[in-house]
Amino acid sequence: MRTEVDARPVAIAYAAFLGYLAGGRGLGVLNNSWSQILGVAPGSALEALRGAHTQGLIDLLVAGNVVDVSFPALGGAG
C-alpha cells in the first residue's frame, strides 16, 4: 500500500527546478519522475506551481495558455 504524499511548496519548487534542468519548460517542468513521486497529477501542475510561487520559491507568469516558470531563489535559471 502506498501512502499519499502531502507535497509542500518547497518540494514542488525543487521538483520543478530538476524538471527545468532536465529540459522541461512551462508546465512541463513538472512532467518528470520527481513530480510523480510527489503525487503531482498532470491536471494539478499549475495549482502546485502557484503554491510555490505564493511562498516566493519560484517566479510564475501565466498569460492564457502560456506559462513561464523561473527560479531566482535557486540561481536564477529560467
Secondary structure, 3 states (H helix, E strand, C coil): CCCCCCCCHHHHHHHHHHHHHCCCCHHHHHCCHHHHHHCCCHHHHHHHHHHHHHCCCCEEEEECCEEEEEEHHHCCEC
